Amino acid sequence: MSMVIASLADHLDQLVVLARFHHAEWSQVSRFTTIDQHVDKLRSRISLGPDRIPSTYILLIDGAVAGSVSLLQHDDIGDVRPDLSPWLASLYVEPGHRRRGYGSALVKHCIEQAGLCGCSTLYLYTDTHSRFYERFGWRPIEYRASRGLDVTVMALPVGLDR
């Protein structure tokens, strides 16, 4: 199988497929409750200028979209530390491709892109995968409730001073 991580901006033909994945995975806990809202969300995560934030990167396996990750100035959930920036968000790997290292590849790609943007620290929050992110050096900085979930806010130094 061939794996490629690319900008969603270069593969807009995959936008609706990715929106369907996001809808199936997160619509029950997200303010985005329809596929069309997920399409609009993903469109808003495409940077048209030289700045790479916001950006969504997609995982293509044999040419078909199988996952994604986004690099955002602020996560879509406004009550989770809007004072921190930028954020790794919406890491997703299609269930049939999980546990094969693709999620790790997407995280590493997003970290690299944040470093190229000159970011010194990258943030994320998770309700279930803290240990996964700790393997990359992420450290918890806060525990809080969001959308009825207990979440861990995490930070990772990136860039030259990492």
C-alpha positions in Angstrom: 0.0 0.0 0.0 1.2 3.5 -0.8 0.7 6.2 1.8 0.8 9.9 1.2 0.1 12.9 3.5 -1.0 15.9 1.5 -2.8 19.2 2.0 -6.5 19.0 1.6 -6.2 22.2 -0.5 -4.5 20.1 -3.2 -7.2 17.3 -3.0 -10.6 19.1 -2.8 -12.1 16.2 -4.6 -11.8 14.3 -1.3 -13.6 17.0 0.8 -17.0 15.4 1.0 -15.6 11.9 1.7 -13.5 13.4 4.6 -16.6 15.4 5.8 -18.5 12.1 6.0 -15.8 10.5 8.1 -15.7 13.5 10.4 -19.5 13.5 10.7 -19.6 9.8 11.5 -16.9 10.2 14.1 -17.8 13.4 15.9 -21.3 14.7 15.1 -22.6 13.4 18.4 -20.2 15.6 20.4 -19.6 18.4 17.9 -21.4 21.6 17.1 -21.2 20.4 13.5 -24.2 18.1 13.2 -24.6 17.6 9.5 -22.3 16.5 6.7 -22.7 20.0 5.0 -21.5 21.6 8.3 -18.5 19.4 8.3 -17.8 20.3 4.7 -18.0 24.0 5.6 -15.7 23.4 8.7 -13.1 21.7 6.5 -13.3 24.4 3.9 -12.6 27.0 6.6 -9.4 25.0 7.5 -7.8 25.6 4.1 -5.2 28.3 4.0 -5.1 30.3 0.8 -2.0 32.3 1.6 1.6 31.5 2.4 0.7 30.9 6.1 0.1 27.2 6.7 -2.5 27.9 9.5 -5.2 26.9 9.2 -4.5 23.7 7.3 -5.9 20.3 7.0 -3.7 17.4 5.9 -5.2 14.2 4.6 -3.9 10.7 4.6 -4.2 9.0 1.2 -3.8 5.2 1.0 -3.6 4.0 -2.6 -5.1 7.3 -3.6 -8.2 7.1 -1.3 -8.6 9.4 1.7 -8.2 7.4 4.9 -7.6 10.1 7.6 -6.8 13.6 8.4 -5.3 16.1 10.9 -5.7 19.9 11.2 -3.4 22.7 12.3 -5.5 25.6 13.6 -5.0 29.0 15.2 -7.7 28.1 17.7 -9.6 24.9 18.1 -13.3 25.0 17.2 -14.3 24.4 20.8 -14.2 28.0 22.2 -14.3 27.1 25.8 -11.1 25.0 25.7 -8.3 27.5 26.3 -8.9 30.1 23.5 -5.8 31.9 24.8 -3.5 29.2 23.5 -2.4 28.8 19.9 -1.8 26.9 17.5 -3.7 23.6 17.9 -3.4 20.1 16.5 -7.1 19.1 16.0 -9.3 16.5 14.5 -6.9 13.6 14.2 -8.8 10.9 12.4 -7.9 7.6 10.8 -10.6 5.5 9.1 -11.3 2.4 11.4 -10.1 -0.1 8.8 -6.6 1.5 8.8 -6.1 2.0 12.5 -3.2 0.5 14.5 -0.9 0.7 11.5 1.1 3.8 12.4 -1.0 6.2 10.2 -2.2 8.3 13.2 1.4 8.7 14.3 2.4 9.7 10.8 -0.3 12.4 10.7 0.7 13.7 14.2 4.4 13.9 13.1 3.4 15.7 9.9 1.3 18.3 11.8 4.1 18.9 14.3 6.6 19.4 11.4 4.2 21.9 9.8 3.8 23.8 13.0 7.6 24.0 13.3 7.8 25.3 9.7 5.3 28.0 10.6 7.7 29.2 13.4 5.5 28.0 16.2 7.2 27.4 19.5 4.5 25.3 21.2 1.6 23.3 19.8 -1.5 22.4 21.8 -4.3 19.8 21.7 -7.0 18.4 23.8 -8.2 14.8 24.1 -10.7 12.9 26.1 -9.4 9.4 25.5 -5.9 9.4 23.9 -3.5 11.1 26.3 -1.1 8.2 26.4 -0.9 8.1 22.6 0.2 11.7 22.5 2.6 11.4 25.4 4.7 9.0 23.2 5.5 12.1 21.0 6.5 14.2 24.0 3.1 16.0 24.7 2.6 16.9 28.3 -0.7 17.6 30.1 -1.1 21.2 31.2 -4.8 21.2 32.3 -7.7 18.9 33.0 -11.2 20.3 32.4 -14.7 19.5 31.2 -15.8 20.3 27.7 -19.1 19.3 26.0 -19.8 16.9 28.8 -16.4 15.2 28.5 -13.4 15.2 30.8 -10.6 16.4 28.5 -6.8 16.8 28.9 -5.2 19.9 27.4 -1.7 19.0 26.3 1.3 21.0 25.0 4.4 20.1 23.0 7.4 22.3 22.3 8.1 22.5 18.5 10.4 24.2 16.1 14.1 24.8 16.5 14.1 24.9 20.3 12.5 21.5 20.7 
